[in-house]
Amino acid sequence: MKLTRSLFVLITCIFFITSCYYDKEDLLYGNDNAPCTDTTGPISYSQKVVPVLQQFCYNCHTGNFPSGGIAMGTYTTDKVVAQNGKLYGSISYSAGFSPMPQGMPKLRKCQIEVIKKWVDAGMLNN
Ligand code: HEC
């Protein structure tokens, strides 16, 4: 009898903890299972790529002493990082690259997809 009750309490606790975790994640990062409308059609550098980089990367990678010597923040510098494969390598957590953004959760699938499409389409300044 006692065992059944503590088991029930334990299961309820686990349920609360996990459901709370997912709720919070949804709120902060959005639902990764939601359809990715962002990635349809041609990807605009200024309208789709820059907002992501601005929110997650420019903090550390602009100015006179950008982190890791990786300068970003203008079309020219962003294109260099995209062209040498480091941009996609780092945000996709590929082997051989430091995972970025540093100290933050991985970008959402949509955001990674947007950047990949922009790179694959030739990194246009559009
Ligand atoms: C909190 C600061 C911080 C943020 C935010 C950040 N970076 Fe970094 N980044 C670093 C530091 C520090 C290094 C150098 C050390 C290392 O490679 O881990 C680095 C290194 C890199 C490198 C070189 C990795 C390699 O393996 O050669 C790339 C590319 C890069 N960052 C891209 C990005 C991108 C893209 C974002 C946004 C999605 C981002 N970073 C966000 C701090 C940051």
py3Dmol code that shows the C-alpha trace and the ligand (Angstrom):
import py3Dmol

protein = """\
ATOM      1  CA  MET A   1       0.000   0.000   0.000  1.00  0.00           C
ATOM      2  CA  LYS A   2       2.722   2.410   1.037  1.00  0.00           C
ATOM      3  CA  LEU A   3       4.851   1.474  -1.967  1.00  0.00           C
ATOM      4  CA  THR A   4       1.988   2.083  -4.373  1.00  0.00           C
ATOM      5  CA  ARG A   5       1.452   5.517  -2.936  1.00  0.00           C
ATOM      6  CA  SER A   6       5.074   6.602  -3.099  1.00  0.00           C
ATOM      7  CA  LEU A   7       5.254   5.252  -6.621  1.00  0.00           C
ATOM      8  CA  PHE A   8       2.254   7.367  -7.536  1.00  0.00           C
ATOM      9  CA  VAL A   9       3.836  10.438  -5.988  1.00  0.00           C
ATOM     10  CA  LEU A  10       7.082   9.755  -7.814  1.00  0.00           C
ATOM     11  CA  ILE A  11       5.373   9.379 -11.180  1.00  0.00           C
ATOM     12  CA  THR A  12       3.346  12.537 -10.611  1.00  0.00           C
ATOM     13  CA  CYS A  13       6.539  14.403  -9.757  1.00  0.00           C
ATOM     14  CA  ILE A  14       8.305  13.206 -12.883  1.00  0.00           C
ATOM     15  CA  PHE A  15       5.306  14.177 -14.965  1.00  0.00           C
ATOM     16  CA  PHE A  16       5.290  17.678 -13.482  1.00  0.00           C
ATOM     17  CA  ILE A  17       8.986  18.174 -13.926  1.00  0.00           C
ATOM     18  CA  THR A  18       9.039  17.055 -17.557  1.00  0.00           C
ATOM     19  CA  SER A  19       5.892  18.925 -18.593  1.00  0.00           C
ATOM     20  CA  CYS A  20       7.215  22.068 -16.979  1.00  0.00           C
ATOM     21  CA  TYR A  21      10.511  21.680 -18.810  1.00  0.00           C
ATOM     22  CA  TYR A  22       8.822  21.372 -22.191  1.00  0.00           C
ATOM     23  CA  ASP A  23       6.480  24.307 -21.562  1.00  0.00           C
ATOM     24  CA  LYS A  24       9.397  26.504 -20.727  1.00  0.00           C
ATOM     25  CA  GLU A  25      11.382  25.397 -23.727  1.00  0.00           C
ATOM     26  CA  ASP A  26       8.465  26.152 -26.037  1.00  0.00           C
ATOM     27  CA  LEU A  27       8.132  29.594 -24.578  1.00  0.00           C
ATOM     28  CA  LEU A  28      11.797  30.458 -24.926  1.00  0.00           C
ATOM     29  CA  TYR A  29      12.731  28.853 -28.199  1.00  0.00           C
ATOM     30  CA  GLY A  30       9.440  28.155 -29.938  1.00  0.00           C
ATOM     31  CA  ASN A  31       8.204  24.756 -30.936  1.00  0.00           C
ATOM     32  CA  ASP A  32      10.705  23.018 -33.159  1.00  0.00           C
ATOM     33  CA  ASN A  33       7.999  20.756 -34.575  1.00  0.00           C
ATOM     34  CA  ALA A  34       6.018  23.684 -35.937  1.00  0.00           C
ATOM     35  CA  PRO A  35       6.127  24.078 -39.728  1.00  0.00           C
ATOM     36  CA  CYS A  36       9.041  26.143 -40.956  1.00  0.00           C
ATOM     37  CA  THR A  37       7.445  28.911 -43.017  1.00  0.00           C
ATOM     38  CA  ASP A  38      10.686  30.881 -42.790  1.00  0.00           C
ATOM     39  CA  THR A  39      12.506  28.594 -45.184  1.00  0.00           C
ATOM     40  CA  THR A  40      10.097  28.719 -48.112  1.00  0.00           C
ATOM     41  CA  GLY A  41      11.165  30.614 -51.223  1.00  0.00           C
ATOM     42  CA  PRO A  42      14.463  32.451 -51.747  1.00  0.00           C
ATOM     43  CA  ILE A  43      16.243  33.435 -48.548  1.00  0.00           C
ATOM     44  CA  SER A  44      16.992  37.115 -48.120  1.00  0.00           C
ATOM     45  CA  TYR A  45      20.277  37.856 -46.365  1.00  0.00           C
ATOM     46  CA  SER A  46      19.077  41.110 -44.857  1.00  0.00           C
ATOM     47  CA  GLN A  47      15.610  39.932 -43.834  1.00  0.00           C
ATOM     48  CA  LYS A  48      16.157  36.316 -42.794  1.00  0.00           C
ATOM     49  CA  VAL A  49      19.844  35.709 -42.091  1.00  0.00           C
ATOM     50  CA  VAL A  50      20.946  38.932 -40.403  1.00  0.00           C
ATOM     51  CA  PRO A  51      18.197  38.869 -37.722  1.00  0.00           C
ATOM     52  CA  VAL A  52      19.375  35.417 -36.586  1.00  0.00           C
ATOM     53  CA  LEU A  53      23.052  36.356 -36.600  1.00  0.00           C
ATOM     54  CA  GLN A  54      22.247  39.622 -34.857  1.00  0.00           C
ATOM     55  CA  GLN A  55      20.394  37.893 -32.071  1.00  0.00           C
ATOM     56  CA  PHE A  56      22.819  35.035 -31.540  1.00  0.00           C
ATOM     57  CA  CYS A  57      26.264  35.839 -32.955  1.00  0.00           C
ATOM     58  CA  TYR A  58      27.141  39.501 -33.407  1.00  0.00           C
ATOM     59  CA  ASN A  59      27.454  40.094 -29.654  1.00  0.00           C
ATOM     60  CA  CYS A  60      30.677  38.144 -29.570  1.00  0.00           C
ATOM     61  CA  HIS A  61      31.835  38.360 -33.168  1.00  0.00           C
ATOM     62  CA  THR A  62      31.961  42.066 -33.990  1.00  0.00           C
ATOM     63  CA  GLY A  63      34.277  44.904 -32.997  1.00  0.00           C
ATOM     64  CA  ASN A  64      38.059  45.125 -32.914  1.00  0.00           C
ATOM     65  CA  PHE A  65      38.570  41.879 -31.021  1.00  0.00           C
ATOM     66  CA  PRO A  66      35.913  39.412 -32.196  1.00  0.00           C
ATOM     67  CA  SER A  67      35.829  36.101 -30.296  1.00  0.00           C
ATOM     68  CA  GLY A  68      38.060  33.441 -31.788  1.00  0.00           C
ATOM     69  CA  GLY A  69      39.243  35.970 -34.398  1.00  0.00           C
ATOM     70  CA  ILE A  70      35.987  35.304 -36.281  1.00  0.00           C
ATOM     71  CA  ALA A  71      34.682  38.670 -37.485  1.00  0.00           C
ATOM     72  CA  MET A  72      31.040  39.008 -38.460  1.00  0.00           C
ATOM     73  CA  GLY A  73      28.491  41.806 -38.700  1.00  0.00           C
ATOM     74  CA  THR A  74      28.719  42.992 -42.305  1.00  0.00           C
ATOM     75  CA  TYR A  75      27.857  41.245 -45.562  1.00  0.00           C
ATOM     76  CA  THR A  76      31.544  40.930 -46.452  1.00  0.00           C
ATOM     77  CA  THR A  77      32.605  39.380 -43.149  1.00  0.00           C
ATOM     78  CA  ASP A  78      29.543  37.134 -42.861  1.00  0.00           C
ATOM     79  CA  LYS A  79      30.190  35.847 -46.373  1.00  0.00           C
ATOM     80  CA  VAL A  80      33.776  34.904 -45.487  1.00  0.00           C
ATOM     81  CA  VAL A  81      32.603  32.781 -42.538  1.00  0.00           C
ATOM     82  CA  ALA A  82      29.855  31.266 -44.692  1.00  0.00           C
ATOM     83  CA  GLN A  83      32.175  30.532 -47.608  1.00  0.00           C
ATOM     84  CA  ASN A  84      34.851  28.734 -45.589  1.00  0.00           C
ATOM     85  CA  GLY A  85      32.198  26.432 -44.136  1.00  0.00           C
ATOM     86  CA  LYS A  86      32.633  27.573 -40.542  1.00  0.00           C
ATOM     87  CA  LEU A  87      29.246  29.257 -40.248  1.00  0.00           C
ATOM     88  CA  TYR A  88      27.197  26.186 -41.064  1.00  0.00           C
ATOM     89  CA  GLY A  89      29.728  23.854 -39.420  1.00  0.00           C
ATOM     90  CA  SER A  90      29.497  25.629 -36.096  1.00  0.00           C
ATOM     91  CA  ILE A  91      25.700  26.130 -35.933  1.00  0.00           C
ATOM     92  CA  SER A  92      25.005  22.553 -37.034  1.00  0.00           C
ATOM     93  CA  TYR A  93      27.396  21.213 -34.394  1.00  0.00           C
ATOM     94  CA  SER A  94      29.401  19.434 -37.104  1.00  0.00           C
ATOM     95  CA  ALA A  95      32.476  17.472 -36.052  1.00  0.00           C
ATOM     96  CA  GLY A  96      35.631  19.590 -36.150  1.00  0.00           C
ATOM     97  CA  PHE A  97      33.891  22.881 -35.386  1.00  0.00           C
ATOM     98  CA  SER A  98      33.210  24.623 -32.095  1.00  0.00           C
ATOM     99  CA  PRO A  99      29.443  24.501 -31.496  1.00  0.00           C
ATOM    100  CA  MET A 100      27.839  27.960 -31.728  1.00  0.00           C
ATOM    101  CA  PRO A 101      26.277  30.112 -30.376  1.00  0.00           C
ATOM    102  CA  GLN A 102      28.626  29.595 -27.473  1.00  0.00           C
ATOM    103  CA  GLY A 103      26.965  29.318 -24.068  1.00  0.00           C
ATOM    104  CA  MET A 104      23.478  29.151 -25.573  1.00  0.00           C
ATOM    105  CA  PRO A 105      21.236  26.323 -26.765  1.00  0.00           C
ATOM    106  CA  LYS A 106      21.556  25.167 -30.355  1.00  0.00           C
ATOM    107  CA  LEU A 107      19.662  27.315 -32.859  1.00  0.00           C
ATOM    108  CA  ARG A 108      16.226  26.130 -33.915  1.00  0.00           C
ATOM    109  CA  LYS A 109      16.011  23.816 -36.922  1.00  0.00           C
ATOM    110  CA  CYS A 110      14.288  26.595 -38.868  1.00  0.00           C
ATOM    111  CA  GLN A 111      17.072  29.047 -38.194  1.00  0.00           C
ATOM    112  CA  ILE A 112      19.759  26.559 -39.190  1.00  0.00           C
ATOM    113  CA  GLU A 113      17.790  25.717 -42.334  1.00  0.00           C
ATOM    114  CA  VAL A 114      17.466  29.393 -43.290  1.00  0.00           C
ATOM    115  CA  ILE A 115      21.210  29.880 -43.030  1.00  0.00           C
ATOM    116  CA  LYS A 116      21.980  26.667 -44.904  1.00  0.00           C
ATOM    117  CA  LYS A 117      19.667  27.653 -47.762  1.00  0.00           C
ATOM    118  CA  TRP A 118      21.282  31.062 -47.996  1.00  0.00           C
ATOM    119  CA  VAL A 119      24.762  29.506 -48.130  1.00  0.00           C
ATOM    120  CA  ASP A 120      23.740  26.877 -50.690  1.00  0.00           C
ATOM    121  CA  ALA A 121      22.130  29.525 -52.908  1.00  0.00           C
ATOM    122  CA  GLY A 122      25.447  31.359 -53.187  1.00  0.00           C
ATOM    123  CA  MET A 123      25.405  33.746 -50.206  1.00  0.00           C
ATOM    124  CA  LEU A 124      23.714  36.580 -52.082  1.00  0.00           C
ATOM    125  CA  ASN A 125      23.626  40.105 -50.716  1.00  0.00           C
ATOM    126  CA  ASN A 126      19.876  40.299 -51.100  1.00  0.00           C
TER     127      ASN A 126
END
"""
ligand_1 = """\
43
HEC
C 29.155 34.264 -26.012
C 30.017 34.561 -27.104
C 29.767 33.898 -28.423
C 28.605 33.832 -29.145
C 27.235 34.342 -28.749
C 28.928 33.190 -30.388
N 30.262 32.864 -30.413
Fe 31.257 32.005 -31.936
N 32.946 31.929 -30.817
C 33.068 32.416 -29.542
C 34.414 32.122 -29.058
C 34.945 32.507 -27.679
C 35.076 31.442 -30.081
C 36.499 30.924 -30.078
C 36.648 29.697 -29.258
C 36.038 28.510 -29.914
O 36.259 28.272 -31.106
O 35.282 27.819 -29.224
C 34.126 31.316 -31.179
C 34.410 30.699 -32.370
C 33.557 30.712 -33.455
C 33.864 30.136 -34.759
C 35.116 29.371 -35.130
C 34.781 27.912 -34.858
C 35.769 26.944 -35.404
O 35.586 25.742 -35.129
O 36.693 27.346 -36.099
C 32.798 30.360 -35.567
C 32.631 29.982 -37.019
C 31.799 31.046 -34.769
N 32.292 31.242 -33.505
C 30.563 31.400 -35.232
C 29.520 31.824 -34.415
C 28.156 31.948 -34.866
C 27.690 31.666 -36.278
C 27.441 32.363 -33.789
C 25.957 32.598 -33.732
C 25.108 31.503 -34.121
C 28.358 32.510 -32.671
N 29.611 32.155 -33.093
C 28.021 32.946 -31.398
C 32.121 33.106 -28.839
C 30.810 33.263 -29.229
"""
view = py3Dmol.view(width=600, height=400)
view.addModel(protein, "pdb")
view.setStyle({"model": 0}, {"cartoon": {"style": "trace"}})
view.addModel(ligand_1, "xyz")
view.setStyle({"model": 1}, {"stick": {}})
view.zoomTo()
view.show()
